[in-house]
Amino acid sequence: MRPEHTAHDPRQRFRRLPEPVRVEDTVESHDPLPAPDPTMGRDTETEFLLRTAG
């Protein structure tokens, strides 16, 4: 056996595939909360008109 293939060789962990994950061990996902309103409830068109009409 060559010295680079000893038991302490870090490449040894890549020589075999990991055990497959069982379906029972997986996590069910869910939709996140709806995104917040980017205008935060304000009427930006009216605010723009009031700022620039003066």
N, C-alpha and C positions, 0 to 999 in steps of 0.2 A: 504494500500500500504506500502510495506517495505521501510525503509529509503534509501536503496541502489538503488531504482528504481525511484528516484525523477527526475524532469525535468533537473536538473543540473548534472545528472549522465553522465559521459563521454561515458558509454556503450550504451546510448540511440541512438547514431548516427549509431550503428551497428544493430539496431533492424529492420530496413527496408532497402530494396535495393534502390540504387539511380535510378533516372529516366533513361530510356534507351536513348542512343544517336541515333539521327536520322541519316540516311544515308547522307542526305544533309549537315549535320554538320561535316562530317568526312573530313579528309585531304587526297588528292591524293599524293602518294609517287612517287619518281622518282629515277632512278639509279644514284649513285654518279659518280663523275669524275673518269676516269681510274686511277689506282694506278701509282705512279711515277716509273720510271725505277730504279731498285735498283743499277745498275752500273753507273747511271748518264751519260750514253753515252760513257763511257770509254771501251776500250778493255782490260779487266782485265787479260786475258790469256797472251797477249803480254807484258803487264807491269810486270807480274810475271816472265816471261821468261827473260826479260831484267834485272830485279833485281837479279835473282839468277844465271844467266849464267856467270857473271863476276868472 
